[in-house]
């Protein structure tokens, strides 16, 4: 048993419970105002904080950006040496300071106010409990959010612990609320995380398909030896049969084996148009890789022709192309 570790977690959990109660009750209006400010922001959300609050501010900016709200972190010290130029009219600033009196952040107030950029603050002012004295930062804010905690989890009561956890959770609450308000979906998240696991799973067919010179393509009148050569050269196990730029059919390795069993050497005298599958399975370029895989599994095939709405052939997506998506 480790009573100290358990106690830390319990103190922080209680701080979060109290924060949730404030969001549901006395801080509901302020929280809603903050969401509306961020949702209607025409520019970017600039998040700033110093020390441990600055680390939390970086994470909040990253979470907002990854859920559809363009955001960036601004270091308050670097800001007074030129980086404050990144704040422009149309932006919204979120400033984190538990004391509300962090000197490095207070230096920024005059310029931010001159730009008429609204400020949302996260401070330890017990605003919902009628704080006797409101900090300088909270009093300068358009929306002041209460991150107060009964006590820090540090045994000395000095190290930011419960307070930074509360700020972090409040940042997440804002980000998720705004993303839902925007109608942010899985595919939107994937577009912002192309290197992540979800991004790979939700890759579009057009990003995976073989096209251009890599596309095995023959005309309907192409004789079988040339069809086989094209299939071997492009190494996809099939050839697309095209007439007037549109997909007419598909001739696959399986079709070739069945044709040889049926016709023997006479099969080599036939043309692609005579042997092709005339109604192959197709998919659109904007469909997800997951959809392509589902069709392949259902139909027990390894390739799909990718076509546009006019049935113009755009490419071929193969089962092998889906391996990198971590779905196969």
Residue frames as qw, qx, qy, qz and C-alpha x, y, z in Angstrom:
[[0.000, 0.886, 0.463, 0.000, 0.00, 0.00, 0.00],
 [0.394, 0.104, -0.004, 0.913, 1.15, 3.53, -0.77],
 [0.058, -0.758, -0.574, 0.305, -1.09, 5.93, 1.18],
 [0.113, -0.570, 0.122, 0.805, 0.69, 9.02, -0.20],
 [0.020, -0.035, 0.712, 0.701, 0.10, 8.03, -3.83],
 [0.074, -0.542, -0.830, -0.104, -3.50, 7.09, -3.11],
 [0.127, -0.717, -0.391, 0.562, -4.07, 10.36, -1.29],
 [0.084, -0.350, 0.353, 0.864, -2.69, 12.41, -4.21],
 [0.072, -0.210, -0.794, -0.566, -5.09, 10.76, -6.63],
 [0.152, -0.638, -0.743, 0.135, -8.04, 11.17, -4.28],
 [0.121, -0.629, -0.157, 0.751, -7.32, 14.87, -3.75],
 [0.020, 0.226, -0.509, -0.830, -7.07, 15.47, -7.49],
 [0.102, -0.363, -0.870, -0.317, -10.20, 13.41, -8.17],
 [0.124, -0.695, -0.587, 0.398, -12.10, 15.49, -5.62],
 [0.064, -0.499, 0.129, 0.855, -10.86, 18.68, -7.28],
 [0.078, -0.025, -0.727, -0.682, -12.20, 17.41, -10.60],
 [0.120, -0.539, -0.833, 0.009, -15.54, 16.49, -9.03],
 [0.094, -0.687, -0.330, 0.640, -15.86, 20.00, -7.66],
 [0.013, -0.308, 0.428, 0.850, -14.97, 21.45, -11.07],
 [0.087, -0.276, -0.855, -0.431, -17.68, 19.33, -12.72],
 [0.124, -0.667, -0.674, 0.294, -20.19, 20.59, -10.15],
 [0.062, -0.585, -0.016, 0.808, -19.22, 24.20, -10.93],
 [0.035, 0.088, -0.655, -0.750, -19.60, 23.65, -14.70],
 [0.166, -0.435, -0.856, -0.226, -23.03, 22.14, -14.09],
 [0.254, -0.759, -0.552, 0.236, -24.02, 24.88, -11.66],
 [0.153, -0.877, -0.112, 0.442, -22.62, 28.31, -10.76],
 [0.222, -0.511, 0.490, 0.670, -20.06, 28.40, -13.59],
 [0.557, 0.418, 0.704, 0.140, -22.47, 27.19, -16.29],
 [0.322, 0.919, 0.193, -0.120, -23.04, 30.62, -17.81],
 [0.132, -0.822, 0.460, 0.308, -19.35, 31.51, -17.85],
 [0.518, -0.141, 0.794, 0.286, -18.49, 28.15, -19.41],
 [0.520, 0.629, 0.574, 0.069, -21.16, 28.64, -22.09],
 [0.159, 0.962, -0.060, -0.212, -19.81, 32.13, -22.83],
 [0.315, -0.602, 0.650, 0.340, -16.29, 30.75, -23.20],
 [0.566, 0.194, 0.771, 0.219, -17.52, 28.06, -25.60],
 [0.416, 0.830, 0.370, -0.037, -19.37, 30.64, -27.68],
 [0.038, -0.900, 0.309, 0.304, -16.32, 32.94, -27.84],
 [0.379, -0.389, 0.773, 0.328, -14.10, 30.09, -29.01],
 [0.555, 0.397, 0.726, 0.089, -16.69, 28.68, -31.41],
 [0.365, 0.891, 0.271, -0.012, -17.21, 32.03, -33.15],
 [0.391, -0.676, 0.329, 0.531, -13.50, 32.94, -33.17],
 [0.664, 0.738, -0.001, -0.122, -12.60, 34.12, -36.68],
 [0.257, 0.759, -0.591, 0.090, -8.86, 33.79, -36.07],
 [0.664, 0.094, -0.713, 0.204, -6.93, 31.46, -33.83],
 [0.681, -0.716, -0.099, -0.119, -7.08, 30.64, -30.16],
 [0.399, 0.576, -0.519, 0.490, -3.84, 31.76, -28.48],
 [0.801, -0.550, -0.236, -0.026, -3.20, 29.92, -25.22],
 [0.322, 0.628, -0.453, 0.544, -0.62, 31.24, -22.79],
 [0.774, -0.624, -0.063, -0.089, 0.71, 30.36, -19.36],
 [0.160, 0.747, -0.579, 0.286, 3.93, 30.39, -17.36],
 [0.255, -0.388, 0.826, -0.319, 5.71, 27.52, -15.62],
 [0.253, 0.132, 0.955, -0.079, 3.51, 24.48, -14.94],
 [0.450, 0.630, 0.404, -0.487, 0.50, 26.41, -16.22],
 [0.286, 0.653, -0.454, -0.534, 2.43, 26.98, -19.43],
 [0.065, -0.162, 0.968, 0.181, 2.90, 23.23, -19.88],
 [0.334, 0.454, 0.775, -0.286, -0.85, 22.75, -19.43],
 [0.345, 0.716, 0.020, -0.606, -1.47, 25.64, -21.87],
 [0.114, 0.430, -0.762, -0.471, 0.59, 23.85, -24.53],
 [0.145, 0.143, 0.979, 0.020, -1.52, 20.75, -24.13],
 [0.337, 0.623, 0.517, -0.480, -4.79, 22.71, -24.29],
 [0.288, 0.660, -0.313, -0.619, -3.65, 24.41, -27.51],
 [0.044, 0.246, -0.914, -0.319, -2.73, 21.03, -28.99],
 [0.228, 0.335, 0.894, -0.191, -6.08, 19.49, -28.02],
 [0.357, 0.684, 0.230, -0.594, -8.04, 22.41, -29.47],
 [0.227, 0.563, -0.562, -0.561, -6.10, 22.18, -32.75],
 [0.004, 0.108, -0.976, -0.191, -6.55, 18.43, -33.06],
 [0.194, 0.479, 0.827, -0.222, -10.31, 18.75, -32.54],
 [0.296, 0.638, 0.568, 0.427, -10.89, 21.40, -35.17],
 [0.132, -0.978, -0.149, 0.069, -10.18, 24.72, -33.42],
 [0.635, 0.524, -0.186, 0.536, -7.01, 26.38, -34.84],
 [0.543, -0.840, 0.013, -0.010, -4.84, 27.14, -31.82],
 [0.639, 0.451, -0.385, 0.490, -1.28, 27.88, -30.78],
 [0.653, -0.615, -0.263, 0.356, 0.75, 28.30, -27.61],
 [0.266, 0.807, -0.130, 0.511, 2.41, 31.63, -26.86],
 [0.656, -0.250, -0.429, 0.569, 5.14, 31.77, -24.24],
 [0.143, -0.953, -0.265, 0.035, 4.55, 34.95, -22.20],
 [0.468, -0.651, 0.238, 0.549, 8.25, 35.79, -21.87],
 [0.429, 0.087, 0.597, 0.672, 8.89, 35.34, -25.59],
 [0.149, 0.791, 0.566, 0.178, 5.73, 37.37, -26.22],
 [0.174, -0.943, -0.067, 0.274, 7.17, 40.52, -24.66],
 [0.351, -0.531, 0.512, 0.577, 10.24, 40.11, -26.87],
 [0.189, 0.326, -0.562, -0.736, 8.33, 40.04, -30.14],
 [0.031, -0.160, -0.969, -0.186, 6.12, 36.95, -30.19],
 [0.235, 0.500, 0.555, -0.622, 3.10, 39.02, -29.13],
 [0.273, 0.384, -0.397, -0.788, 2.89, 39.85, -32.82],
 [0.110, -0.087, -0.956, -0.259, 1.26, 36.46, -33.31],
 [0.088, 0.565, 0.721, -0.392, -1.88, 37.83, -31.63],
 [0.000, -0.093, -0.382, -0.919, -4.07, 39.73, -34.09],
 [0.503, 0.108, 0.200, -0.834, -7.59, 41.09, -34.21],
 [0.782, 0.107, -0.396, -0.469, -10.07, 38.23, -34.53],
 [0.491, 0.140, -0.821, 0.257, -8.14, 35.94, -32.18],
 [0.684, -0.648, -0.084, -0.324, -9.17, 34.83, -28.69],
 [0.249, 0.502, -0.709, 0.427, -6.64, 34.49, -25.85],
 [0.830, -0.472, -0.277, -0.109, -6.88, 31.88, -23.11],
 [0.167, 0.650, -0.541, 0.507, -4.61, 32.82, -20.20],
 [0.833, -0.344, -0.431, 0.035, -3.74, 30.37, -17.42],
 [0.214, 0.437, -0.531, 0.694, -2.44, 31.53, -14.03],
 [0.496, -0.459, -0.727, 0.118, -3.59, 30.00, -10.77],
 [0.291, -0.414, -0.368, 0.780, -2.70, 33.11, -8.79],
 [0.242, 0.852, 0.439, 0.154, -4.00, 35.42, -11.49],
 [0.172, -0.959, 0.123, 0.190, -1.05, 37.65, -10.71],
 [0.814, -0.016, 0.307, 0.493, 1.69, 36.09, -12.87],
 [0.101, -0.744, 0.126, 0.649, 3.82, 39.08, -13.82],
 [0.233, -0.174, 0.710, 0.641, 4.86, 37.73, -17.23],
 [0.128, 0.519, 0.797, 0.281, 1.20, 37.40, -18.27],
 [0.053, -0.837, -0.385, 0.386, 0.04, 40.69, -16.78],
 [0.213, -0.486, 0.337, 0.778, 2.58, 42.47, -18.99],
 [0.161, 0.163, 0.783, 0.578, 0.63, 41.27, -22.02],
 [0.121, 0.640, 0.707, -0.276, -2.73, 42.68, -20.98],
 [0.087, 0.686, 0.010, -0.722, -2.30, 46.22, -22.29],
 [0.076, 0.306, -0.684, -0.657, -1.41, 45.06, -25.82],
 [0.033, 0.289, 0.947, 0.136, -4.14, 42.40, -25.90],
 [0.105, 0.694, 0.549, -0.455, -6.71, 44.96, -24.77],
 [0.078, 0.588, -0.246, -0.767, -5.49, 47.46, -27.37],
 [0.085, 0.104, -0.839, -0.527, -6.08, 44.83, -30.06],
 [0.655, -0.023, 0.121, -0.746, -9.57, 44.28, -28.62],
 [0.544, 0.115, -0.823, -0.117, -8.89, 40.56, -28.42],
 [0.732, -0.507, -0.011, -0.455, -11.19, 38.89, -25.86],
 [0.156, 0.423, -0.827, 0.334, -9.53, 37.04, -22.97],
 [0.859, -0.346, -0.272, -0.262, -10.71, 33.87, -21.28],
 [0.012, 0.614, -0.681, 0.398, -8.89, 33.19, -18.02],
 [0.847, -0.267, -0.460, -0.013, -8.38, 30.09, -15.90],
 [0.073, 0.557, -0.517, 0.646, -7.40, 31.15, -12.38],
 [0.398, -0.199, -0.838, 0.316, -7.72, 29.96, -8.82],
 [0.255, -0.153, 0.197, -0.934, -10.08, 32.77, -7.90],
 [0.073, 0.301, 0.928, -0.209, -13.01, 31.19, -6.03],
 [0.194, -0.056, -0.254, -0.946, -15.40, 33.09, -8.25],
 [0.515, -0.328, -0.667, -0.426, -18.28, 30.69, -7.77],
 [0.544, -0.485, -0.600, 0.330, -17.96, 31.03, -3.99],
 [0.097, -0.963, -0.169, -0.185, -17.90, 34.82, -4.04],
 [0.709, 0.024, -0.192, 0.678, -14.16, 35.50, -3.79],
 [0.260, -0.838, -0.235, 0.419, -13.51, 38.53, -1.61],
 [0.025, -0.767, 0.348, 0.538, -10.77, 39.74, -3.93],
 [0.851, 0.475, 0.221, 0.034, -10.58, 38.97, -7.62],
 [0.649, -0.267, 0.326, 0.633, -7.12, 38.68, -9.20],
 [0.081, 0.612, -0.251, -0.745, -5.85, 41.21, -11.72],
 [0.003, 0.117, -0.841, -0.528, -5.98, 38.66, -14.55],
 [0.064, 0.465, 0.883, -0.022, -9.53, 37.46, -13.81],
 [0.092, 0.732, 0.355, -0.574, -10.81, 41.02, -13.48],
 [0.076, 0.527, -0.419, -0.735, -9.39, 41.86, -16.93],
 [0.168, 0.049, 0.932, 0.319, -11.12, 38.92, -18.62],
 [0.503, -0.051, -0.334, -0.796, -14.21, 38.87, -20.78],
 [0.886, -0.246, -0.276, -0.279, -14.83, 35.40, -19.32],
 [0.068, -0.569, 0.732, -0.370, -13.20, 34.26, -16.08],
 [0.851, -0.109, -0.473, -0.201, -13.28, 30.53, -15.34],
 [0.524, -0.663, 0.406, -0.347, -12.84, 29.22, -11.82],
 [0.771, 0.244, -0.582, 0.091, -10.12, 26.56, -11.41],
 [0.284, -0.621, 0.519, -0.515, -9.87, 26.87, -7.65],
 [0.722, -0.061, -0.688, 0.040, -9.07, 23.79, -5.58],
 [0.664, -0.727, -0.099, -0.148, -9.52, 23.16, -1.88],
 [0.490, -0.713, 0.464, 0.188, -5.88, 22.12, -1.61],
 [0.475, 0.601, -0.614, -0.188, -2.97, 20.93, -3.69],
 [0.975, -0.095, -0.189, -0.068, -2.10, 17.25, -3.62],
 [0.497, 0.469, -0.508, 0.524, 1.49, 18.09, -2.69],
 [0.632, -0.477, -0.539, 0.286, 2.10, 17.29, 1.00],
 [0.348, -0.211, -0.173, 0.897, 3.67, 20.75, 1.37],
 [0.211, 0.806, 0.497, -0.242, 0.74, 22.39, -0.38],
 [0.110, -0.708, 0.258, 0.648, 3.18, 24.14, -2.72],
 [0.180, -0.152, 0.774, 0.588, 3.70, 22.19, -5.95],
 [0.582, 0.244, -0.115, -0.767, 0.95, 22.75, -8.58],
 [0.107, -0.023, 0.992, 0.058, -0.82, 19.38, -8.67],
 [0.229, 0.558, 0.773, -0.196, -4.58, 19.45, -8.21],
 [0.185, 0.752, 0.080, -0.628, -4.71, 22.95, -9.69],
 [0.111, 0.451, -0.650, -0.602, -2.94, 22.00, -12.93],
 [0.136, 0.189, 0.966, 0.114, -5.04, 18.85, -13.21],
 [0.232, 0.677, 0.562, -0.415, -8.14, 21.02, -12.93],
 [0.177, 0.682, -0.247, -0.665, -6.90, 23.45, -15.60],
 [0.022, -0.219, 0.873, 0.436, -6.11, 20.56, -17.92],
 [0.175, 0.398, 0.898, -0.064, -9.55, 19.02, -17.46],
 [0.231, 0.740, 0.306, -0.553, -11.25, 22.38, -18.03],
 [0.114, 0.542, -0.528, -0.644, -9.30, 22.81, -21.26],
 [0.057, 0.046, 0.962, 0.264, -10.43, 19.37, -22.39],
 [0.211, 0.574, 0.713, -0.343, -14.02, 20.21, -21.47],
 [0.235, 0.716, -0.044, -0.656, -13.91, 23.33, -23.65],
 [0.063, 0.394, -0.744, -0.536, -12.24, 21.56, -26.58],
 [0.100, 0.193, 0.970, 0.107, -14.64, 18.61, -26.64],
 [0.241, 0.653, 0.541, -0.471, -17.72, 20.82, -26.21],
 [0.226, 0.675, -0.242, -0.659, -16.65, 23.01, -29.13],
 [0.005, 0.227, -0.876, -0.426, -15.81, 20.02, -31.34],
 [0.182, 0.410, 0.889, -0.088, -19.28, 18.58, -30.76],
 [0.226, 0.738, 0.265, -0.578, -20.82, 21.98, -31.46],
 [0.151, 0.566, -0.523, -0.618, -18.91, 22.04, -34.77],
 [0.920, 0.254, 0.087, -0.285, -20.13, 18.56, -35.67],
 [0.088, 0.663, -0.738, -0.089, -16.51, 17.34, -35.69],
 [0.966, 0.051, 0.000, -0.254, -16.42, 13.72, -36.91],
 [0.841, -0.282, 0.382, 0.257, -14.00, 10.80, -37.02],
 [0.716, 0.474, 0.256, 0.443, -13.01, 11.60, -40.56],
 [0.063, 0.948, -0.082, 0.303, -12.23, 15.20, -39.58],
 [0.621, -0.692, 0.367, 0.040, -10.02, 13.92, -36.76],
 [0.864, 0.051, 0.377, 0.331, -8.32, 11.54, -39.21],
 [0.497, 0.781, 0.100, 0.366, -7.60, 14.39, -41.62],
 [0.140, -0.909, 0.282, -0.272, -5.72, 16.17, -38.81],
 [0.591, -0.521, 0.615, -0.034, -3.90, 12.97, -37.76],
 [0.778, 0.481, -0.312, -0.256, -2.73, 11.40, -41.05],
 [0.355, 0.476, -0.782, 0.191, 0.16, 9.63, -39.34],
 [0.435, -0.246, 0.670, -0.549, -1.89, 8.17, -36.50],
 [0.206, 0.082, 0.975, 0.027, -3.63, 4.83, -36.34],
 [0.385, 0.627, 0.559, -0.383, -7.09, 6.34, -36.90],
 [0.254, 0.719, -0.266, -0.589, -5.77, 8.43, -39.78],
 [0.006, 0.292, -0.888, -0.356, -4.48, 5.30, -41.48],
 [0.255, 0.309, 0.908, -0.121, -7.72, 3.42, -40.95],
 [0.327, 0.767, 0.435, -0.341, -9.75, 6.30, -42.36],
 [0.185, -0.366, 0.513, 0.754, -7.48, 6.92, -45.32],
 [0.637, 0.531, 0.083, -0.552, -9.36, 7.62, -48.55],
 [0.871, 0.233, 0.407, 0.143, -9.26, 5.17, -51.43],
 [0.512, 0.844, -0.041, 0.151, -7.73, 7.80, -53.72],
 [0.186, -0.841, 0.501, -0.084, -4.70, 7.99, -51.42],
 [0.642, -0.312, 0.700, 0.003, -4.08, 4.24, -51.70],
 [0.830, 0.457, 0.301, -0.109, -5.04, 3.35, -55.27],
 [0.515, -0.171, 0.537, 0.646, -2.69, 2.59, -58.17],
 [0.427, 0.828, 0.272, -0.243, -3.15, 5.09, -60.98],
 [0.175, 0.844, -0.389, -0.326, -1.39, 6.58, -63.99],
 [0.460, 0.522, -0.705, -0.135, 1.47, 4.44, -65.29],
 [0.155, -0.223, 0.907, -0.322, 0.99, 1.95, -62.44],
 [0.680, 0.218, 0.367, -0.596, -2.54, 1.15, -63.63],
 [0.286, -0.037, 0.895, 0.341, -2.82, -2.14, -65.63],
 [0.475, 0.569, 0.247, -0.624, -5.07, -1.11, -68.48],
 [0.262, -0.021, 0.803, 0.535, -5.95, -2.66, -71.86],
 [0.471, 0.184, -0.206, -0.838, -8.47, -2.08, -74.65],
 [0.818, 0.088, 0.393, -0.412, -11.31, -4.50, -75.31],
 [0.835, 0.511, -0.160, -0.124, -9.65, -5.67, -78.54],
 [0.041, -0.704, 0.704, -0.083, -6.30, -6.48, -76.90],
 [0.834, 0.100, -0.527, -0.132, -5.31, -10.11, -77.52],
 [0.835, -0.538, -0.101, -0.050, -4.67, -12.39, -74.59],
 [0.791, 0.038, -0.174, 0.586, -0.83, -12.56, -74.78],
 [0.189, 0.488, -0.090, 0.848, -0.68, -8.77, -74.50],
 [0.585, -0.655, -0.114, -0.465, -3.25, -8.80, -71.69],
 [0.900, -0.330, -0.180, 0.219, -1.11, -11.30, -69.76],
 [0.589, 0.261, -0.143, 0.752, 1.99, -9.19, -70.37],
 [0.136, -0.628, 0.018, -0.766, 0.26, -6.07, -69.00],
 [0.775, -0.569, -0.139, -0.237, -0.95, -7.98, -65.94],
 [0.874, -0.135, -0.169, 0.435, 2.56, -9.35, -65.27],
 [0.417, 0.425, -0.087, 0.799, 4.22, -5.97, -65.80],
 [0.262, -0.607, 0.055, -0.748, 1.95, -4.06, -63.40],
 [0.342, 0.066, -0.849, 0.397, 1.84, -6.89, -60.81],
 [0.415, -0.120, 0.348, -0.832, -1.67, -6.35, -59.52],
 [0.271, 0.103, 0.952, -0.099, -3.10, -9.67, -60.68],
 [0.401, 0.672, 0.606, -0.146, -5.56, -8.09, -63.09],
 [0.204, 0.030, 0.358, 0.911, -6.05, -5.77, -66.01],
 [0.303, 0.581, 0.419, -0.629, -8.77, -3.15, -66.36],
 [0.358, 0.347, 0.679, 0.539, -10.51, -3.18, -69.71],
 [0.036, 0.595, 0.196, -0.779, -11.29, 0.35, -70.86],
 [0.336, 0.494, 0.622, 0.506, -13.39, 1.67, -73.74],
 [0.034, 0.768, 0.240, 0.593, -13.53, 5.42, -74.32],
 [0.053, 0.467, -0.467, 0.749, -11.88, 6.09, -70.97],
 [0.687, -0.336, 0.193, -0.614, -14.63, 4.24, -69.12],
 [0.287, -0.274, 0.906, -0.147, -14.40, 0.93, -67.31],
 [0.692, 0.124, -0.450, -0.551, -15.84, -1.87, -69.41],
 [0.951, -0.215, -0.192, -0.113, -14.68, -4.79, -67.30],
 [0.320, -0.718, 0.613, -0.083, -11.91, -6.53, -65.39],
 [0.897, 0.213, -0.387, -0.017, -9.78, -9.52, -66.34],
 [0.485, -0.722, 0.447, -0.211, -8.07, -11.17, -63.36],
 [0.028, 0.430, -0.902, 0.002, -5.62, -13.98, -62.65],
 [0.495, 0.121, 0.787, -0.349, -8.60, -16.10, -61.62],
 [0.672, 0.589, 0.092, -0.440, -10.32, -15.38, -64.94],
 [0.346, 0.641, -0.650, -0.216, -7.14, -16.45, -66.76],
 [0.201, -0.231, 0.941, -0.141, -6.90, -19.76, -64.91],
 [0.599, 0.342, 0.608, -0.393, -10.53, -20.57, -65.57],
 [0.577, 0.686, -0.163, -0.413, -10.15, -19.61, -69.24],
 [0.186, 0.538, -0.812, -0.132, -7.12, -21.86, -69.70],
 [0.375, -0.017, 0.894, -0.246, -8.92, -24.76, -68.05],
 [0.613, 0.517, 0.433, -0.413, -11.87, -24.27, -70.40],
 [0.616, 0.760, -0.066, -0.199, -10.15, -23.40, -73.68],
 [0.860, -0.106, 0.234, 0.440, -6.57, -24.58, -73.32],
 [0.436, -0.212, 0.286, 0.827, -4.11, -22.98, -75.73],
 [0.155, 0.599, 0.580, 0.529, -7.00, -21.61, -77.80],
 [0.273, -0.845, -0.361, 0.286, -7.50, -19.06, -75.03],
 [0.414, -0.423, 0.188, 0.784, -4.50, -17.13, -76.34],
 [0.188, 0.294, 0.589, 0.729, -6.45, -16.28, -79.51],
 [0.151, -0.788, -0.595, -0.048, -9.19, -14.49, -77.57],
 [0.160, 0.561, -0.063, 0.810, -9.43, -10.78, -76.67],
 [0.071, -0.017, -0.615, 0.785, -9.85, -9.00, -73.37],
 [0.475, -0.004, 0.003, -0.880, -13.37, -7.93, -74.28],
 [0.725, -0.030, -0.588, -0.359, -14.40, -11.56, -74.86],
 [0.646, -0.086, -0.701, 0.290, -13.07, -12.80, -71.53],
 [0.046, 0.281, -0.406, 0.868, -13.51, -9.95, -69.06],
 [0.126, -0.524, -0.768, 0.346, -15.91, -9.77, -66.13],
 [0.095, 0.536, 0.391, 0.742, -18.39, -7.18, -67.36],
 [0.415, -0.782, -0.185, -0.425, -19.79, -6.10, -64.02],
 [0.590, 0.092, -0.557, 0.578, -16.80, -5.77, -61.69],
 [0.432, -0.761, -0.408, 0.262, -17.03, -4.41, -58.17],
 [0.343, 0.578, 0.002, 0.740, -16.24, -0.71, -58.07],
 [0.425, -0.671, -0.397, 0.460, -15.71, 2.03, -55.48],
 [0.187, 0.943, 0.096, 0.258, -15.46, 5.83, -55.51],
 [0.552, 0.409, -0.361, 0.631, -12.18, 7.65, -54.80],
 [0.192, -0.552, 0.296, -0.755, -13.56, 9.47, -51.73],
 [0.867, -0.367, -0.251, -0.222, -14.68, 6.30, -49.97],
 [0.423, -0.724, 0.521, -0.161, -12.74, 5.17, -46.91],
 [0.279, 0.402, -0.871, -0.033, -10.20, 2.36, -46.96],
 [0.343, -0.016, 0.822, -0.454, -12.40, 0.61, -44.39],
 [0.706, 0.409, 0.189, -0.547, -15.26, 0.56, -46.90],
 [0.546, 0.540, -0.589, -0.252, -13.01, -0.92, -49.58],
 [0.016, 0.283, -0.934, 0.216, -11.90, -3.65, -47.18],
 [0.543, 0.151, 0.612, -0.554, -15.49, -4.45, -46.24],
 [0.732, 0.488, -0.122, -0.460, -16.44, -4.91, -49.92],
 [0.399, 0.496, -0.769, -0.062, -13.39, -7.12, -50.56],
 [0.187, -0.151, 0.896, -0.374, -14.20, -9.30, -47.56],
 [0.643, 0.284, 0.413, -0.579, -17.87, -9.58, -48.49],
 [0.752, 0.552, -0.148, -0.327, -17.22, -10.45, -52.14],
 [0.844, -0.266, 0.403, 0.236, -14.05, -12.48, -51.41],
 [0.654, 0.676, 0.056, 0.334, -11.97, -10.49, -53.90],
 [0.663, -0.357, -0.047, 0.656, -8.59, -8.78, -53.65],
 [0.236, -0.051, 0.223, 0.944, -9.07, -5.69, -55.83],
 [0.237, 0.761, 0.536, -0.276, -11.56, -2.97, -56.62],
 [0.375, 0.429, 0.333, 0.751, -11.75, -0.66, -59.63],
 [0.127, -0.573, -0.326, 0.741, -11.90, 3.00, -58.60],
 [0.221, 0.471, 0.569, 0.637, -14.19, 5.05, -60.82],
 [0.091, 0.085, 0.186, -0.975, -15.83, 8.47, -60.81],
 [0.495, 0.362, 0.518, -0.596, -19.57, 9.12, -61.15],
 [0.622, 0.563, -0.226, -0.496, -19.30, 8.78, -64.94],
 [0.969, -0.035, 0.240, 0.046, -17.59, 5.38, -64.56],
 [0.482, 0.770, -0.380, 0.173, -14.29, 6.80, -65.81],
 [0.904, -0.181, -0.258, 0.290, -11.48, 4.59, -64.53],
 [0.120, -0.932, 0.254, -0.231, -9.28, 6.36, -61.98],
 [0.022, 0.583, -0.783, 0.218, -7.31, 3.52, -60.45],
 [0.805, -0.142, -0.568, -0.095, -7.18, 0.12, -58.78],
 [0.358, -0.623, 0.520, -0.462, -7.04, -0.46, -55.02],
 [0.703, 0.121, -0.701, 0.002, -5.61, -3.81, -53.95],
 [0.790, -0.566, -0.230, -0.043, -5.88, -5.68, -50.67],
 [0.743, -0.021, -0.195, 0.640, -2.11, -5.32, -50.26],
 [0.139, 0.538, -0.001, 0.831, -2.55, -1.53, -50.27],
 [0.564, -0.672, -0.148, -0.457, -4.64, -1.81, -47.10],
 [0.810, -0.176, -0.423, 0.365, -1.94, -3.55, -45.06],
 [0.354, 0.218, -0.262, 0.871, -0.31, -0.26, -44.15],
 [0.375, -0.526, -0.105, -0.756, -3.61, 0.97, -42.68],
 [0.058, -0.199, 0.839, -0.504, -3.34, -1.64, -39.89],
 [0.725, 0.034, 0.144, -0.673, -6.77, -3.01, -40.78],
 [0.886, 0.242, -0.355, -0.177, -5.49, -6.23, -42.39]]
